[in-house]
Amino acid sequence: MREHFDVIVIGMGPGGEVAASRLLSAGKSVAVVERELIGGECAYWACIPSKTVLRPPEAGGQVDRAAGVGGAQMDWPAARDYRDYMARHLDDSAQVDSYADQGALVVKGVARLSVPGVVDVDGRLLGGDHVVIATGSTAVIPPIEGLDEVTVWTNRETYTATDLPARAVVIGGSAVGVETALFLTRFGTAVTLVQRSERLLSREDPRVADLARTALEGAGVQVRAGTTPARARREGPDQVVELDDGTSVRGDVVIMATGRAPRSDGLGLEEVGVSLGEHGEVLIDEHCRAADGIWAVGDVTGVLPFTHVAKYQGRIVADAILGRARPARYDGIPRVVFADPEIAAAGLTQAQADAQGLRTAAAEVDLAASIARPWTFEQDPRGHLGLLADVDRRVLVGAWAVAPQAGEWIHQASLAIRAGIPLDTLLDQVAQFPTYTEGYLAALDALDL
């Protein structure tokens, strides 16, 4: 006998959790299906554990750079224990009980849409007026010859490791690669980072990449940019990665930070009218609708691979199902790399603005030369802020910052971009003294409009 619900949510990462929680609060009958742990990749193997272990090195660096204090020591066992606490020791029983208490049916297993409106979970049939696909993504392992012969980690092994390797080769210079390299090197691992393109964070402005590389190399990471792994092999205790420039790098582990792919295989999506993109992403409209009665949120959509976007899309879908449909917008979404200093951006890069044919004005300010806060924060102040404005509309369209706590104060630029706040209004803001936020006024004044 088929059980019926208003909504079935497949995948309970952040996007699925937001959608389910909002629909339950609105009185809808909801079934949630999860093949692994409620909370998803972010809670157990990515965002939460990674940011938890990145905090001690950040705090240690702040201690060492602040006047009148020093001698911070890294304590990996203590950091590891707190990481495991934050990742719930890979135990989601409290989350299962919480959703059950809210009235949801919680089903653990592998789901497949057998026909429209029917979800088969390992032989158990669930019917729903609406189905939300929130299955996330999986780490991409590139086809490198010999890779099966060496010790390979993804984010899962890296952020559940009991002991850290003495040496690591990190493949990929994306946000994940940069964060992983910094975390490991600050805890004593000798890290070599290999990046295919000539610069790190290749989706950001070149200046951001330059500052990120300077910070990484200053922390002790050896950066090998503009080269690609050709093959891998084991040589005694060494994992050897041979590069296409004829050189090789060695480590105890090879860590893949080479992107993620939507997890859409095996769901039967195309059989129920859902279209997939060339990378397997679920194609959605402005309301996150994938087909009649079928919705998708998060990494599986391939829109933007960020937890905060998944949560936003969860709100969009819940509102649509509840009769309050509104279009999703992705302009001005913040992008943060939790390095030291933090790397943050929002909106368009210069290349993207040029591709759209916008007439722009750009400005970069050295924060230590412009405002007081960097000097009160650390003895050797660091920090740069860049802004990009649309000359014709006189609004911000892009911003970036490489500076302490940039992930916190980039949201002023994000809001300005999303709301289209006029530059004259931004110039009239009165920021608290001394804060990094004051840097916006210096950068706005430097725009040649």
PyMOL commands that set and color helices and strands:
alter all, ss='L'
color gray80, all
select helices_A, chain A and resi 14-25+40-45+47-65+76-86+88-90+93-101+147-149+155-158+175-186+206-219+270-272+298-301+307-321+350-355+367-369+373-377+406-409+411-419+423-427+436-446
alter helices_A, ss='H'
color red, helices_A
select strands_A, chain A and resi 3-10+30-34+105-108+111-115+118-121+124-133+137-139+152-153+167-171+190-195+222-225+229-235+238-243+248-251+253-256+260-262+289-291+294-296+334-337+342-347+360-366+384-390+395-403
alter strands_A, ss='S'
color yellow, strands_A
deselect
rebuild
show_as cartoon
